[in-house]
Amino acid sequence: MMSPRAKVLAVVGLTAALVAPTAAVAGSRWSDFPPRGGETISVLPAGQDNPSIANGVAIGPEAAIYKTSGLGPSRLNTGASGEAAYIDTAVFPGGELPPGVTITEAQGINVLRRIGENLEAAGLSYDDVITMRVFLQNPAGEAKMDFAGWNRAYRQFFANTSVSTGEAIPVPLGTAAPAAPMVVNPARPSRFALEIENLPVDGWLVEVEVDAAYPAKRR
């Protein structure tokens, strides 16, 4: 379930139809803006049942915000070097990647698992995330960043439920048939992704920062 302080809205044209996770509300309700104290409102693209990111997030007064530093993948594949050293062996035993899983996808899963641990230590969870900044480096031998691989990793942890029903939507891992996501999560943060020539740690292909909002009931 989405945190009580969060609203998800879909804006249609100049007159807004506001769509909550389980129901559509007809007519214009711009009165929902600005958010009330401690509340955040994620504005989703119109007409999409499974958008990946929000158009933006409105943050109300007195909302308590947690901001992470840039987090990269942990060096968990100790038998390897370079980019492969940052494969999470708890997910991919022995550092072996299934068919179609790219090194960026594997590192993205590693990073997002570390972000989950960081959030938990601060009393938060994935569904409290409201914004995300992603920095991607092109893998060795590739001319550009692997945005598709990153997006598959992202969908394992974010934006993997139906807006209309709230039910989980299967996610592919590499070229495998879509299956249940690693973490079922309705949150769709606002997000940008940039290609970076060199990330700060040799072998990193992914670095991520997130902002998360504490639900008002916890404060």
ABEGO torsion letter per residue (X at the ends): XBBAABBBBBBBEABBBBBBAABBBBEBBAAAOBBBBGBBBBBBBBGBABBABBAEBBBBBGBBBBBBBBBBBBBABAABBEAAAABBAAABBGGBBBBGBBAAAAAAAAAAAAAAAAAAAAGBBAAABABBBBBBBBBBGBABBBAAAAAAAAAAABGABBAAAGBBBBBBBEABBBBBBABBBABBBBBBBBBBABBABBGBABBBBBBBBBBAAAX
